[in-house]
Amino acid sequence: MVKQLIVFLIIIALAVAVMVYYHENTESPFDGEAFFGPKERPAEPSPSPQNKRP
């Protein structure tokens, strides 16, 4: 009985490890442009300061 439990827990641990490895090494579909549309680039900072004080 105990040997069967150990084998079962090892199989579950391996399955979880494989799923975590797959999750970490694949891109999220929610980051793709097909899901949210084209990504907007942030505005370029202007060369002169915007808050000029006399």
Secondary structure by P-SEA (a helix, b strand, c coil): caaaaaaaaaaaaaaaaaaaaaaacccccccccccccbbbbccccccccccccc
